[in-house]
Amino acid sequence: MASTTINPPRDPNTLSNYNNFLTTHTTANFVINFEKQCLTGNVILNLKSISDAETKDILLDTSYLNIQNVKLKGESIKKWELLPRFEPYGSALKISVEKEPGKGQELQLDIQLETTEKGIALQWLSPAQTSNKKHPYMFSQCQSIRARAIFPCQDTPDVKSTFDFNIRSPLPVIASGSPTGVHDSQPGKSGGPSTSLYTFKQDIPIPAYLFALASGDIATAPIGPRSTVATGPQELEASKWELEADTERYIQTAEKIVYPYAWGTYNVLILPPSFPYGGMENPVYTFATPTIVSGDRQNVDVIAHELSHSWSGNLVSNASWEHFWLNEGWTTYLERRIQAAIHGEAHRDFSSIIGWKALADSVDQFGKDHEFTKLIVDLKGKDPDDAFSSVPYEKGFHFLYYLERLLGKKKWDTFIPHYFTKFKGKSLDSYDFKATVLEFFANDKEASTALEKVDWDERFYKPGLPPKPDFDTSMVDVCYDLADKWRKYEPKDRTSSFQPQEKDIASLMANQVVVFLERIQDFTPPLSKEAVHLMGEVYGFSSSKNVEIVARFLTVGLIAKSPEVLAPTCKLLGRVGRLKFVRPL
């Protein structure tokens, strides 16, 4: 009799039995059908048994998929079924093989399927919803647990596999792998458009949530020696200009902090306006909001963040969404280190102050004792998206920033590449992180003594705000000073020592203007309608192309009940889908 190995899964948000089998390679063969708005084809999963003859059943995550056939070693098998749906995780696909696989035994499953309209991983746009209104568009968003709505998989960040993509479409395709060619053009059927096969390879193992596809009227242009921007033909020139000055500089700066970039090329896909996020760190191609293209190169910090994911999240991943801070806290930390290296430490503190406000807002929204304000959260039976907020980003950043200050930046900087080397291509939880920190500094008496001061349980499990560090406030002080002048200002008073002029904000960065406007949003009583009108005219907010600024200004106007901001607000909501702006407005 085979011995039983107890190997409990670390991820409570998957129905797969990845404690018995691990996916080692995935081949996705899909046809993009814009007319029916679905993907059809098959996925081939190479699995390895990691337990010894414990079970005949392979359980995979699915959600609203039409499963048509399952093959093992090229032969159709009869013993498969979709188990009853278990919210919010979908329906497990149970595949039974004839004999319990021994430890290390490899199996290959070939599953034929079709996506359905109930799945939430794919967004389909009609031609009218695109900028030039000529062609349809499709893009995916698989984080956190949506890959299971595209193909059966072990939909957990604790499992990583290499990928091959073979995607047939009538329009150009982008995927989260390196392109290997466009092949086999075929004429359309029944008068439909011709199609081509777009192929990609991802040789670095990635979790299922980083599976990404997009297809549409996409053009590309270089933005650096190893970077390309892809977007609609009409937006290409502006997108190229926005990104070409900083992308390579960001990559080189990050490489000095961690180690050389591992993914070959770093590229950016600027999606249509309906994309709800600032960016998604899909390997090789970051999917980004069009709101970063503002004509002033002031919003490309999104790229610094998504690029940082090339190390944190993509190479080194949280083992479950309960430890999401390991992805986003580290990424926010690296993003701000990039800012500090390029622009100076004051910029890092400025970004951290903005982040602290976002963290405080999230804690207020949830409640200071809420489970979702902890660094490690309990997601058993919950949808990870319900816990999404700035907490893992900012509370995670502050824990790392605290360790940097505790140990000293010079010593901490030696740990960063060690950490990303030790867990490269792997997943970890917070307890692995703690053990790695303590082990790395074990022979450094001064560092070990300092680490004895860390209350790890409090940092991991205490809800609410962490201790607030002392920041360099010089870059926010000027914003607050200007806001205070507006608090006291009365437009009808021509004798006031403060009369608004364009030069008031001439030396401010866009993010400083954002801080200024957010300060004004908190005024009690609110700014007067007359003051809102004057601010928009004098400072040019009414005509700005920077959505970060426009959205905040419109919020100021709505709070003031200014009727003149209603039409611009409706117009913005009609052309921008980013939740960051849509929800407040």
Sequence and secondary structure as in RCSB ss.txt:
>XXXX:A:sequence
MASTTINPPRDPNTLSNYNNFLTTHTTANFVINFEKQCLTGNVILNLKSISDAETKDILLDTSYLNIQNVKLKGE
SIKKWELLPRFEPYGSALKISVEKEPGKGQELQLDIQLETTEKGIALQWLSPAQTSNKKHPYMFSQCQSIRARAI
FPCQDTPDVKSTFDFNIRSPLPVIASGSPTGVHDSQPGKSGGPSTSLYTFKQDIPIPAYLFALASGDIATAPIGP
RSTVATGPQELEASKWELEADTERYIQTAEKIVYPYAWGTYNVLILPPSFPYGGMENPVYTFATPTIVSGDRQNV
DVIAHELSHSWSGNLVSNASWEHFWLNEGWTTYLERRIQAAIHGEAHRDFSSIIGWKALADSVDQFGKDHEFTKL
IVDLKGKDPDDAFSSVPYEKGFHFLYYLERLLGKKKWDTFIPHYFTKFKGKSLDSYDFKATVLEFFANDKEASTA
LEKVDWDERFYKPGLPPKPDFDTSMVDVCYDLADKWRKYEPKDRTSSFQPQEKDIASLMANQVVVFLERIQDFTP
PLSKEAVHLMGEVYGFSSSKNVEIVARFLTVGLIAKSPEVLAPTCKLLGRVGRLKFVRPL
>XXXX:A:secstr
         S TT  S TTTEEEEEEEEEEEEETTTTEEEEEEEEEEEE SSS  SEEEEB SSEEEEEEEETTE
E S EEE    TTS   EEEE SS   TT EEEEEEEEEE TT SSEEEE GGGSSSSSS EEEE  TTTTGGGT
S B  STT  EEEEEEEEESS EEESSEEEEEEEEE  STT   EEEEEEEEEEEE GGG  EEESS EEEEEET
TEEEEE GGGHHHHHHHHHTTHHHHHHHHHHHS    SS  EEEE  TT  SSEE  SSEEEE GGG  SSS ST
HHHHHHHHTTTBTTTEEESSGGGTHHHHHHHHHHHHHHHHHHH HHHHHHHHHHHHHHHHHHHHHH TT GGGSS
S   TTS GGGG SSHHHHHHHHHHHHHHHHH HHHHHHHHHHHHHHTTTEEE HHHHHHHHHHHTTT HHHHHH
HTT  HHHHHH  S         HHHHHHHHHHHHHHH  TT TT S    GGGGTT  HHHHHHHHHHHHT SS
   HHHHHHHHHHH GGG   HHHHHHHHHHHHHTT GGGHHHHHHHHHH   HHHHTT 
